[in-house]
Amino acid sequence: MIAFSAVLLTALAAFAGAPIWAALIGAAVLFSISLREQRKFAARFSNIGASHVLTMAHWQSAGHAALASGAAFGLGVLVRFAFPMG
């Protein structure tokens, strides 16, 4: 629910005319959610000597968060131009 809210608020911020760095806030929220979920597996991956897999998952999560937030921001800008309010 928090992830959906972050994406929606990023799109709404772009629709309202927020600067591009607003997408970074949405990406940070999505990334922090992903990190919290991945920390559950840290001990297991460490025990089997595969912590590098989790590190790569962190990088992938950061990229996915940036892409999702950027796409939401782009959609908000696109809708703002498609339906001008004034």
Buried (B, 14 or more C-beta within 10 A) or exposed (E): EEBEEBBEBBBBBBBEEBEEEBBBBBBBBBBBBBBEEBEEBEEEBEEEEEBEEBEEBBEEBBEBBBEBBBBBBBBBBEEBEEEEEE
